[in-house]
Amino acid sequence: MRYRTLGTRQVSALCLGTLPLGSAVDETTSFALLDRFVERGGTFVDTANCYCFWRAGSDGGDSERLLGRWLAARGNREEMVLATKLGALPAGAGAWPANREGLSAGAVRKAIGGSLQRLRTDRVELVYGHVDDPSTALEETVAAFAGLIEDGLAEVVGMSNQGVERFTRARELARLMRVPGYGALQQRHTYLRPGPEADFDYQVALDEPMLAYARSRPDLTVLAYGALLNGAYTEPAKALPAEYQHSGTAHALKVLAEVAAEADATPNQVVYAWMLGDSPAVVPVIGVSRISQLDEALDAVELELTAEQRARLDTARSEIRAEAEETGERL
C-alpha cells in the first residue's frame, strides 16, 4: 500500500467506498471485505448517511451502522480513517432530490449527530457535504462545517459534487472568516472524459479548472468516485454510460487496452494507476462487492506506468477536448 496526505494524517492511497455494505452486500461478506482491505494496508473508508435509502426498508443508515459494528468487533477505530457525507438524505415530503436535507447549519448539526451514533464513534476524520445546496448561503454552510472541526467532531471537512466556482468561493470565504475551510473534494472522475453535452444532474465531474486549482494547493486532497464506470471497462455486457459515449471514446479505450496489455494489468488497474500518478494525485474511492474485485484494485497501487504510457493515455483522452474546441462546443 502507498499513502497520501489528508490534513495532517497519512491515509491509504485507495479509499474503500462502502455504499453497498450492510444492504446490497451481506454482513459476512462486508466484514470480509473490510478485513482484507486492512490486511493489505488500507486505512481510509468512505460512507454516507444516506446509503442506501433507495432500497426497500432502508432509512439510509445501513452502511454507517455496518461500519460501526465492524469497528466495534475489530477494536480498530484508532487505526482507521473514517469519512462520511451528509446533506443528501431525504428529509420531508416530496420527491428526491428536491427533498434532501441540504447543508443549512441546522441540517449539518443534526446529520453529524446521527452519523456519529451509527458509526459508534465521537468524531470522524473527514466529513463532506454530499451534494451542493445552492438554497443555503455559502457563508452559513462554511461556518457550519468549520464548527464541526472547532467542536472536535471532525478533523477535516470537504465537499462533493460542487462546481469549481462555488468550491473556490467557499474556501475563500473560510479564509476571510478565519475559520477552517474545505480540505477535501470528491467528484465523479474516470479515465474517459465526458462528452461536451454530458449531464450528470446533481453529480459533478472533476474538470480541468478544478484540477488546475488543486495542483497549486497541496492542502487540498482530491478524491474520485465512479472511476470504473460500474465495470464497463472490463465487462462487455455493461454498456458505457451515455455521458462517455462520444467520438473520442473508441480510440481512448483502444489505447487503454494497449497499455493494460503492455503492463500485464487489467484496464481497471490502469485507470487506477493513471489517477494515482496524476498531478495532482487523485485518491480513488473504490466500490467492490467481492474479494477478487478488491484485490484487483489493491494490486493497482503498485502499478507504475511509464512516462510514455501516461503520455499516450493523456493524448488519447484529450482528443475529445480538441474536437470540442474546433466545433466551438464547451466541455
N, C-alpha and C positions, 0 to 999 in steps of 0.2 A: 504494500500500500504506500502511496505517496500522500503528502499532506499540503494543505493550503491554509491561509490565514483568514480567520473570521474575527474581527475586532482584535482582541489580544490573545485569542486562542488559536491553536493548531487543530484543524479538522481534516478528516479523510477527504481525499480528492474526489471521491464519489459520495454522494448523499443518497441514502436509501429512502425512496418515497414509499409511504405506507398506506396509500389511498385504499387499496382493496383489503388490507389486513383486518381481520376481525369481522368481515362481512362476506365479500365475494371469495375470500381465502379463509379457510377454517383456522381455528386457533392452533391446532397442532402444526400445520404447515407454516403458519405465520411465525410461530416461535422458532421453528427450524430455520426459516429464512433469516430471522434476526440473529440467531446464534451463529449461523455461517458467516454472516456479514461481519460480526465482531471477531470471530475466529480468524478471519483473513485481514484484520486490521481496520475495519470500518468503525467509525465513531460517530458519524453525523447522520441523523434520521429526521425525516420531514413528514409532518402530518398537517391536519387542519381540523377546525371544529365543525366542519360540515360533511365529513366523509362517513358514510355515503348516504346522504339524506334522500337521494332519489330512489333508493332501493326500498321495497315494501317493508314496513316495520322498523325502519331506521330513523333515528332522530338526528343523525349527523355526527354522533359522538363515538361511533364504533371503533374507528382507528385509534383515537386518543385513549379510549378505555383499554383496547388491546395492548397498546404500548405501556400503559400504566400497570397492567397485570404482569407483563413480561419484565419490566424493570423491577417490580416487587419480587417476582420469582427468582430473578437472577442476582438481585442485590448489587447492581452495577450502575446505579444512577450517576455516580460521580465520574464514571468513565465515559459517559455518553453526552453528546451534544444534541439537545432537542430543539427542533424548530417547529413552530405551529403557525397557523394562519387563521385570521378572523375577519369577519365582515361580509362573508358570502352566505351565511346560514339564513334560510327563510325565517322571517320574524313577523308574522301577522298575516292578515288577509291579502288576497291577490295571488298572482302567479309569479313564479321566479323567472327572471332575476329582479323584477321590479320590487319585490317584497323582501329583498335581502336586508340583513340587519344594518349594513353600512358602517361608516367609520366616524360617527359622532363620538364625542367624549364619553357619553353615557354608554353607547354600544360597545366601545372598546373596553371600558372597565367591566361591564357585565360579562362580555365574552371571555376575557382573560381569566376571570374567576372560575368560570365553568371549565375552561381548558385545564387549568392547574388542578382542579378537583379530579377530573377524569384521568389526567396523567399521574396523579398521586405524587405531586411534587410542589415545591413552594416557589419555583421560578423556572423559566426556560431560558436557554442561551440565545434564542432568536425568535422573535415574533414578527410576522408580516401582516400588513393589510392585504387581504386576499385579492380584492378587486377594487379598482379606483371608485371613489364615491364623490362625483362632482357636485352632489347636492349639499355636501358639508364643506365649509370653508377649509382651505388647506391649513390655515393657522390653527384651527381647532384640532384637526387630526394630528398635525405635527406635535402640538402641545400634549395631546392625549398619549401618543406613543412615547414621547420624552418622559412623561410621568411614570410610565412603566419601568423605565430604566432608573429614574430617580428613586422609586419606591422598592427597587430590588426585585421586581417581578420578571425582568428581562435584562440580559446583558447587551444585546444588540437589537435594533428594530430595523424594519425594512418594508419594502412594498413589492407587490406582484401585480402584473397586469396594469401598469400605469405608463402612459406615454412620456417621452423624454422631456417635454416642456414642463409638465406638471411635476415630474420627479425632480428635475433640477431646481425648479422653483421651490419645492418643499425643502430641499437641502439648504437652499439659500435662506429661506425663512428661519430654519433652525439656527443657522449661523447668526442671523440678525437678532433672534430671540434669545440667543445664548443658552440654548438647550441642546441635548443630544439629538443629532439628526440621523437620517437613514444610512445604515452601513451595509445594507444588502439589497439586491434587486433580483427578483426571479421572474423570468419571462419565458414565453414559448420560444424554442430555438432548436434548430437542427441543421444538418449539412445542406440540404436543399434549401434554396432561397424561395420564399413565397413569390407568387406571380404578382404582376402590377395591380391586378384587380382583387387580390386576396382580401377576404373579410372574415376575421376571426371573432366577430361580435364583441363580447366583453373581454376576450383574451387579447393580449398584446404580444406581438412578435418582437424579438430582440433585433433592432435595426442598426445600421451603420452610425447614425448620430449618437445612439446610446453607447455603442462600443467605443466610439471616439471619445466620448465623455469619460468613460470608465478607464481608458488607457492612462490618462494622466492623473488618476485619483486612486492611489494604492489602498486607501482606506475603504474602498467600496468593493465588496465581494459580489460577483455576478454568478447567478445560478440559472440553469435551464431546465425546463420540463418539456416533455414531448419529443425528446431527442430522437427516438427510434420510430416515430410516426406509427405507433401501435403495431410494430412488427412488419411494416410494409417494405422495409429494406431487404428482408430476408425471407419473407413468407409470400410466395407467389399468389396465394389465394386472397391476400389482403391488398386491396387497391390503395394507391396513394390518395391522401385527402385531396379534394379538388383544388384547394389553395396552392398546392405544389405542382399541379399539372399545367405546364406551360412549354413553350418552345425550347427552353434550355434544359428541361428535365432529363431527356433521354441521354444527352451527352454527359451530363453531370453524373448520372447513375453508371454510365459506362466507365468513366474514369474511376469512380468509387470502387467498382468491381475489379478493375485492373490493379489498383493499389492494394486492395484486400488480397488478391492472389499473390502479388509480389511479397507481401508481408506475412503470408501464411496466416491470415486472420480472416474474420468474418467482416462483412460490410458494417455490421453494428459496432464492432470493435474499432474499426477505422473511424467511424463517426465520433465515438467517444474520444479516441486519441487525438483526432483533429481538434475537438473542443478543448481538451486538456492542455494542448500545446499552443493554443491560440494566444493572441495578445488583445485584451487581457485573457488570462486563463479563465475558462468558464467551468464551473462545477456542475456536472450533470446530476440531476435528480433522477435516479433510475427507478423504473417501475417494473417489478417482477412478480411472478406468482409461482415459479418453480426454481428449484436449486440450480438446475442447469442454466437457466437464464441469468441468475445471479452470478454464477461462476464465469460465464461468458463476459459479463460486464466487468467483474473484478480483474480478470486477466487482461483487459484492455488498458489498465493503468500502467502496465509495464511495456506497452507497445510504443516504440519510438518511430515515428515517421521521419524519413529523410527530408532534408530541405527541398529536394527536387520533387518528392512526392507531395509535400504540402503545397508547393507552387502549382503543381498540376491540378490538385484539388481546388485550390483557390481560384485558379484561372477558369476552370470549368464552371464553378459556382457563380462566378461574376458575369458570365455571358448574358444572363437574363438582364442584368443591370445595363450592359452595353446596348442590348436591343431596346430596352425601355427608353434609354436616353435618345436613341436615334429616332424613335417614334413620338417623343415628347410625353411619354407616359411617366407617371410618378410611382415609384415603388412604395 
